[in-house]
Amino acid sequence: MTAAAMERQQRNLWRDDRTARAFWSQQEAPAYRRLLRDTLDWAAPAAGETWLDLGCGDGALTAAIWKRTGGTVSRIVGVDVAEANAHSYDMLRETLRPAPGGRIAFVHHDFSEGLPLPDAAVDHAVSGLAIMYAE
């Protein structure tokens, strides 16, 4: 294997905004929609809870938690290694009803290196297809 090939193999492409953008459309696939429904049914988000969405991408799971609870969750923090998702969260906050204000946040962070919040700050953590990519 060449040195360039080894470098490509070792580089974490999840940090690249282009990789993040490539996955934004996955939520249109029927299998993803089914997985999202099943994840929400399993997680059973409820009013007053604080959620951590690990590897949040553009916020599909965050939006689903918000909608499932009618905006009654206390807070949702999306965490992703790709900074491009910050803009998606800005747009998400503008479109959700009831308006979340500061109750939906995005944190640019690699959760392979630990969580950006203390355990006591959240009630539940969820990850849709991202946790398996953590180093």
MODELLER restraints for C-alpha pairs under 7 A, 6 or more apart:
rsr = mdl.restraints
at = mdl.atoms
rsr.add(forms.Gaussian(group=physical.xy_distance, feature=features.Distance(at['CA:13:A'], at['CA:19:A']), mean=6.44, stdev=0.5))
rsr.add(forms.Gaussian(group=physical.xy_distance, feature=features.Distance(at['CA:14:A'], at['CA:20:A']), mean=6.71, stdev=0.5))
rsr.add(forms.Gaussian(group=physical.xy_distance, feature=features.Distance(at['CA:14:A'], at['CA:81:A']), mean=6.62, stdev=0.5))
rsr.add(forms.Gaussian(group=physical.xy_distance, feature=features.Distance(at['CA:14:A'], at['CA:82:A']), mean=6.40, stdev=0.5))
rsr.add(forms.Gaussian(group=physical.xy_distance, feature=features.Distance(at['CA:15:A'], at['CA:81:A']), mean=5.45, stdev=0.5))
rsr.add(forms.Gaussian(group=physical.xy_distance, feature=features.Distance(at['CA:15:A'], at['CA:82:A']), mean=4.98, stdev=0.5))
rsr.add(forms.Gaussian(group=physical.xy_distance, feature=features.Distance(at['CA:16:A'], at['CA:82:A']), mean=6.21, stdev=0.5))
rsr.add(forms.Gaussian(group=physical.xy_distance, feature=features.Distance(at['CA:17:A'], at['CA:82:A']), mean=5.45, stdev=0.5))
rsr.add(forms.Gaussian(group=physical.xy_distance, feature=features.Distance(at['CA:17:A'], at['CA:83:A']), mean=6.61, stdev=0.5))
rsr.add(forms.Gaussian(group=physical.xy_distance, feature=features.Distance(at['CA:17:A'], at['CA:84:A']), mean=5.34, stdev=0.5))
rsr.add(forms.Gaussian(group=physical.xy_distance, feature=features.Distance(at['CA:20:A'], at['CA:57:A']), mean=6.63, stdev=0.5))
rsr.add(forms.Gaussian(group=physical.xy_distance, feature=features.Distance(at['CA:20:A'], at['CA:82:A']), mean=6.22, stdev=0.5))
rsr.add(forms.Gaussian(group=physical.xy_distance, feature=features.Distance(at['CA:24:A'], at['CA:58:A']), mean=6.26, stdev=0.5))
rsr.add(forms.Gaussian(group=physical.xy_distance, feature=features.Distance(at['CA:26:A'], at['CA:32:A']), mean=6.75, stdev=0.5))
rsr.add(forms.Gaussian(group=physical.xy_distance, feature=features.Distance(at['CA:27:A'], at['CA:33:A']), mean=6.18, stdev=0.5))
rsr.add(forms.Gaussian(group=physical.xy_distance, feature=features.Distance(at['CA:45:A'], at['CA:65:A']), mean=6.38, stdev=0.5))
rsr.add(forms.Gaussian(group=physical.xy_distance, feature=features.Distance(at['CA:45:A'], at['CA:69:A']), mean=6.62, stdev=0.5))
rsr.add(forms.Gaussian(group=physical.xy_distance, feature=features.Distance(at['CA:46:A'], at['CA:69:A']), mean=5.95, stdev=0.5))
rsr.add(forms.Gaussian(group=physical.xy_distance, feature=features.Distance(at['CA:46:A'], at['CA:73:A']), mean=6.28, stdev=0.5))
rsr.add(forms.Gaussian(group=physical.xy_distance, feature=features.Distance(at['CA:47:A'], at['CA:69:A']), mean=6.29, stdev=0.5))
rsr.add(forms.Gaussian(group=physical.xy_distance, feature=features.Distance(at['CA:47:A'], at['CA:72:A']), mean=4.63, stdev=0.5))
rsr.add(forms.Gaussian(group=physical.xy_distance, feature=features.Distance(at['CA:47:A'], at['CA:73:A']), mean=4.48, stdev=0.5))
rsr.add(forms.Gaussian(group=physical.xy_distance, feature=features.Distance(at['CA:47:A'], at['CA:74:A']), mean=6.90, stdev=0.5))
rsr.add(forms.Gaussian(group=physical.xy_distance, feature=features.Distance(at['CA:48:A'], at['CA:72:A']), mean=6.17, stdev=0.5))
rsr.add(forms.Gaussian(group=physical.xy_distance, feature=features.Distance(at['CA:48:A'], at['CA:73:A']), mean=4.55, stdev=0.5))
rsr.add(forms.Gaussian(group=physical.xy_distance, feature=features.Distance(at['CA:48:A'], at['CA:74:A']), mean=4.49, stdev=0.5))
rsr.add(forms.Gaussian(group=physical.xy_distance, feature=features.Distance(at['CA:49:A'], at['CA:73:A']), mean=5.05, stdev=0.5))
rsr.add(forms.Gaussian(group=physical.xy_distance, feature=features.Distance(at['CA:49:A'], at['CA:74:A']), mean=5.14, stdev=0.5))
rsr.add(forms.Gaussian(group=physical.xy_distance, feature=features.Distance(at['CA:49:A'], at['CA:75:A']), mean=6.81, stdev=0.5))
rsr.add(forms.Gaussian(group=physical.xy_distance, feature=features.Distance(at['CA:49:A'], at['CA:123:A']), mean=5.97, stdev=0.5))
rsr.add(forms.Gaussian(group=physical.xy_distance, feature=features.Distance(at['CA:50:A'], at['CA:73:A']), mean=6.45, stdev=0.5))
rsr.add(forms.Gaussian(group=physical.xy_distance, feature=features.Distance(at['CA:50:A'], at['CA:74:A']), mean=5.29, stdev=0.5))
rsr.add(forms.Gaussian(group=physical.xy_distance, feature=features.Distance(at['CA:50:A'], at['CA:75:A']), mean=4.65, stdev=0.5))
rsr.add(forms.Gaussian(group=physical.xy_distance, feature=features.Distance(at['CA:50:A'], at['CA:76:A']), mean=5.75, stdev=0.5))
rsr.add(forms.Gaussian(group=physical.xy_distance, feature=features.Distance(at['CA:50:A'], at['CA:122:A']), mean=4.97, stdev=0.5))
rsr.add(forms.Gaussian(group=physical.xy_distance, feature=features.Distance(at['CA:50:A'], at['CA:123:A']), mean=5.21, stdev=0.5))
rsr.add(forms.Gaussian(group=physical.xy_distance, feature=features.Distance(at['CA:50:A'], at['CA:124:A']), mean=6.61, stdev=0.5))
rsr.add(forms.Gaussian(group=physical.xy_distance, feature=features.Distance(at['CA:51:A'], at['CA:75:A']), mean=6.25, stdev=0.5))
rsr.add(forms.Gaussian(group=physical.xy_distance, feature=features.Distance(at['CA:51:A'], at['CA:76:A']), mean=4.65, stdev=0.5))
rsr.add(forms.Gaussian(group=physical.xy_distance, feature=features.Distance(at['CA:51:A'], at['CA:77:A']), mean=6.29, stdev=0.5))
rsr.add(forms.Gaussian(group=physical.xy_distance, feature=features.Distance(at['CA:51:A'], at['CA:122:A']), mean=5.77, stdev=0.5))
rsr.add(forms.Gaussian(group=physical.xy_distance, feature=features.Distance(at['CA:51:A'], at['CA:123:A']), mean=6.06, stdev=0.5))
rsr.add(forms.Gaussian(group=physical.xy_distance, feature=features.Distance(at['CA:51:A'], at['CA:124:A']), mean=5.00, stdev=0.5))
rsr.add(forms.Gaussian(group=physical.xy_distance, feature=features.Distance(at['CA:51:A'], at['CA:125:A']), mean=5.60, stdev=0.5))
rsr.add(forms.Gaussian(group=physical.xy_distance, feature=features.Distance(at['CA:52:A'], at['CA:76:A']), mean=5.82, stdev=0.5))
rsr.add(forms.Gaussian(group=physical.xy_distance, feature=features.Distance(at['CA:52:A'], at['CA:77:A']), mean=4.93, stdev=0.5))
rsr.add(forms.Gaussian(group=physical.xy_distance, feature=features.Distance(at['CA:52:A'], at['CA:78:A']), mean=6.01, stdev=0.5))
rsr.add(forms.Gaussian(group=physical.xy_distance, feature=features.Distance(at['CA:52:A'], at['CA:122:A']), mean=6.61, stdev=0.5))
rsr.add(forms.Gaussian(group=physical.xy_distance, feature=features.Distance(at['CA:52:A'], at['CA:124:A']), mean=6.28, stdev=0.5))
rsr.add(forms.Gaussian(group=physical.xy_distance, feature=features.Distance(at['CA:52:A'], at['CA:125:A']), mean=4.49, stdev=0.5))
rsr.add(forms.Gaussian(group=physical.xy_distance, feature=features.Distance(at['CA:52:A'], at['CA:126:A']), mean=6.27, stdev=0.5))
rsr.add(forms.Gaussian(group=physical.xy_distance, feature=features.Distance(at['CA:53:A'], at['CA:62:A']), mean=6.54, stdev=0.5))
rsr.add(forms.Gaussian(group=physical.xy_distance, feature=features.Distance(at['CA:53:A'], at['CA:77:A']), mean=6.04, stdev=0.5))
rsr.add(forms.Gaussian(group=physical.xy_distance, feature=features.Distance(at['CA:53:A'], at['CA:78:A']), mean=4.60, stdev=0.5))
rsr.add(forms.Gaussian(group=physical.xy_distance, feature=features.Distance(at['CA:53:A'], at['CA:79:A']), mean=6.07, stdev=0.5))
rsr.add(forms.Gaussian(group=physical.xy_distance, feature=features.Distance(at['CA:53:A'], at['CA:125:A']), mean=5.93, stdev=0.5))
rsr.add(forms.Gaussian(group=physical.xy_distance, feature=features.Distance(at['CA:53:A'], at['CA:126:A']), mean=5.16, stdev=0.5))
rsr.add(forms.Gaussian(group=physical.xy_distance, feature=features.Distance(at['CA:53:A'], at['CA:127:A']), mean=5.68, stdev=0.5))
rsr.add(forms.Gaussian(group=physical.xy_distance, feature=features.Distance(at['CA:54:A'], at['CA:78:A']), mean=6.23, stdev=0.5))
rsr.add(forms.Gaussian(group=physical.xy_distance, feature=features.Distance(at['CA:54:A'], at['CA:79:A']), mean=5.11, stdev=0.5))
rsr.add(forms.Gaussian(group=physical.xy_distance, feature=features.Distance(at['CA:54:A'], at['CA:80:A']), mean=6.55, stdev=0.5))
rsr.add(forms.Gaussian(group=physical.xy_distance, feature=features.Distance(at['CA:54:A'], at['CA:126:A']), mean=6.14, stdev=0.5))
rsr.add(forms.Gaussian(group=physical.xy_distance, feature=features.Distance(at['CA:54:A'], at['CA:127:A']), mean=4.89, stdev=0.5))
rsr.add(forms.Gaussian(group=physical.xy_distance, feature=features.Distance(at['CA:54:A'], at['CA:131:A']), mean=6.93, stdev=0.5))
rsr.add(forms.Gaussian(group=physical.xy_distance, feature=features.Distance(at['CA:55:A'], at['CA:79:A']), mean=5.58, stdev=0.5))
rsr.add(forms.Gaussian(group=physical.xy_distance, feature=features.Distance(at['CA:55:A'], at['CA:80:A']), mean=4.55, stdev=0.5))
rsr.add(forms.Gaussian(group=physical.xy_distance, feature=features.Distance(at['CA:55:A'], at['CA:127:A']), mean=6.29, stdev=0.5))
rsr.add(forms.Gaussian(group=physical.xy_distance, feature=features.Distance(at['CA:55:A'], at['CA:130:A']), mean=5.05, stdev=0.5))
rsr.add(forms.Gaussian(group=physical.xy_distance, feature=features.Distance(at['CA:55:A'], at['CA:131:A']), mean=6.73, stdev=0.5))
rsr.add(forms.Gaussian(group=physical.xy_distance, feature=features.Distance(at['CA:56:A'], at['CA:78:A']), mean=5.18, stdev=0.5))
rsr.add(forms.Gaussian(group=physical.xy_distance, feature=features.Distance(at['CA:56:A'], at['CA:79:A']), mean=5.65, stdev=0.5))
rsr.add(forms.Gaussian(group=physical.xy_distance, feature=features.Distance(at['CA:56:A'], at['CA:80:A']), mean=5.61, stdev=0.5))
rsr.add(forms.Gaussian(group=physical.xy_distance, feature=features.Distance(at['CA:57:A'], at['CA:80:A']), mean=6.30, stdev=0.5))
rsr.add(forms.Gaussian(group=physical.xy_distance, feature=features.Distance(at['CA:57:A'], at['CA:85:A']), mean=5.80, stdev=0.5))
rsr.add(forms.Gaussian(group=physical.xy_distance, feature=features.Distance(at['CA:58:A'], at['CA:85:A']), mean=5.18, stdev=0.5))
rsr.add(forms.Gaussian(group=physical.xy_distance, feature=features.Distance(at['CA:58:A'], at['CA:88:A']), mean=5.14, stdev=0.5))
rsr.add(forms.Gaussian(group=physical.xy_distance, feature=features.Distance(at['CA:58:A'], at['CA:89:A']), mean=6.47, stdev=0.5))
rsr.add(forms.Gaussian(group=physical.xy_distance, feature=features.Distance(at['CA:59:A'], at['CA:89:A']), mean=6.37, stdev=0.5))
rsr.add(forms.Gaussian(group=physical.xy_distance, feature=features.Distance(at['CA:62:A'], at['CA:76:A']), mean=6.67, stdev=0.5))
rsr.add(forms.Gaussian(group=physical.xy_distance, feature=features.Distance(at['CA:62:A'], at['CA:78:A']), mean=6.98, stdev=0.5))
rsr.add(forms.Gaussian(group=physical.xy_distance, feature=features.Distance(at['CA:66:A'], at['CA:73:A']), mean=6.84, stdev=0.5))
rsr.add(forms.Gaussian(group=physical.xy_distance, feature=features.Distance(at['CA:71:A'], at['CA:98:A']), mean=5.94, stdev=0.5))
rsr.add(forms.Gaussian(group=physical.xy_distance, feature=features.Distance(at['CA:74:A'], at['CA:103:A']), mean=6.62, stdev=0.5))
rsr.add(forms.Gaussian(group=physical.xy_distance, feature=features.Distance(at['CA:75:A'], at['CA:103:A']), mean=4.55, stdev=0.5))
rsr.add(forms.Gaussian(group=physical.xy_distance, feature=features.Distance(at['CA:75:A'], at['CA:104:A']), mean=5.80, stdev=0.5))
rsr.add(forms.Gaussian(group=physical.xy_distance, feature=features.Distance(at['CA:76:A'], at['CA:103:A']), mean=6.32, stdev=0.5))
rsr.add(forms.Gaussian(group=physical.xy_distance, feature=features.Distance(at['CA:76:A'], at['CA:104:A']), mean=4.91, stdev=0.5))
rsr.add(forms.Gaussian(group=physical.xy_distance, feature=features.Distance(at['CA:76:A'], at['CA:105:A']), mean=6.43, stdev=0.5))
rsr.add(forms.Gaussian(group=physical.xy_distance, feature=features.Distance(at['CA:77:A'], at['CA:104:A']), mean=5.86, stdev=0.5))
rsr.add(forms.Gaussian(group=physical.xy_distance, feature=features.Distance(at['CA:77:A'], at['CA:105:A']), mean=4.80, stdev=0.5))
rsr.add(forms.Gaussian(group=physical.xy_distance, feature=features.Distance(at['CA:77:A'], at['CA:106:A']), mean=5.73, stdev=0.5))
rsr.add(forms.Gaussian(group=physical.xy_distance, feature=features.Distance(at['CA:78:A'], at['CA:105:A']), mean=6.13, stdev=0.5))
rsr.add(forms.Gaussian(group=physical.xy_distance, feature=features.Distance(at['CA:78:A'], at['CA:106:A']), mean=4.71, stdev=0.5))
rsr.add(forms.Gaussian(group=physical.xy_distance, feature=features.Distance(at['CA:78:A'], at['CA:107:A']), mean=6.10, stdev=0.5))
rsr.add(forms.Gaussian(group=physical.xy_distance, feature=features.Distance(at['CA:79:A'], at['CA:106:A']), mean=5.93, stdev=0.5))
rsr.add(forms.Gaussian(group=physical.xy_distance, feature=features.Distance(at['CA:79:A'], at['CA:107:A']), mean=4.85, stdev=0.5))
rsr.add(forms.Gaussian(group=physical.xy_distance, feature=features.Distance(at['CA:79:A'], at['CA:108:A']), mean=5.94, stdev=0.5))
rsr.add(forms.Gaussian(group=physical.xy_distance, feature=features.Distance(at['CA:79:A'], at['CA:109:A']), mean=6.03, stdev=0.5))
rsr.add(forms.Gaussian(group=physical.xy_distance, feature=features.Distance(at['CA:80:A'], at['CA:107:A']), mean=6.66, stdev=0.5))
rsr.add(forms.Gaussian(group=physical.xy_distance, feature=features.Distance(at['CA:80:A'], at['CA:108:A']), mean=5.39, stdev=0.5))
rsr.add(forms.Gaussian(group=physical.xy_distance, feature=features.Distance(at['CA:80:A'], at['CA:109:A']), mean=5.59, stdev=0.5))
rsr.add(forms.Gaussian(group=physical.xy_distance, feature=features.Distance(at['CA:80:A'], at['CA:110:A']), mean=6.32, stdev=0.5))
rsr.add(forms.Gaussian(group=physical.xy_distance, feature=features.Distance(at['CA:81:A'], at['CA:108:A']), mean=5.65, stdev=0.5))
rsr.add(forms.Gaussian(group=physical.xy_distance, feature=features.Distance(at['CA:81:A'], at['CA:109:A']), mean=5.01, stdev=0.5))
rsr.add(forms.Gaussian(group=physical.xy_distance, feature=features.Distance(at['CA:81:A'], at['CA:110:A']), mean=4.67, stdev=0.5))
rsr.add(forms.Gaussian(group=physical.xy_distance, feature=features.Distance(at['CA:82:A'], at['CA:108:A']), mean=6.76, stdev=0.5))
rsr.add(forms.Gaussian(group=physical.xy_distance, feature=features.Distance(at['CA:83:A'], at['CA:108:A']), mean=5.66, stdev=0.5))
rsr.add(forms.Gaussian(group=physical.xy_distance, feature=features.Distance(at['CA:86:A'], at['CA:106:A']), mean=5.98, stdev=0.5))
rsr.add(forms.Gaussian(group=physical.xy_distance, feature=features.Distance(at['CA:89:A'], at['CA:106:A']), mean=6.36, stdev=0.5))
rsr.add(forms.Gaussian(group=physical.xy_distance, feature=features.Distance(at['CA:93:A'], at['CA:99:A']), mean=6.77, stdev=0.5))
rsr.add(forms.Gaussian(group=physical.xy_distance, feature=features.Distance(at['CA:93:A'], at['CA:100:A']), mean=6.20, stdev=0.5))
rsr.add(forms.Gaussian(group=physical.xy_distance, feature=features.Distance(at['CA:93:A'], at['CA:101:A']), mean=6.92, stdev=0.5))
rsr.add(forms.Gaussian(group=physical.xy_distance, feature=features.Distance(at['CA:93:A'], at['CA:104:A']), mean=6.91, stdev=0.5))
rsr.add(forms.Gaussian(group=physical.xy_distance, feature=features.Distance(at['CA:112:A'], at['CA:134:A']), mean=5.08, stdev=0.5))
rsr.add(forms.Gaussian(group=physical.xy_distance, feature=features.Distance(at['CA:112:A'], at['CA:135:A']), mean=5.32, stdev=0.5))
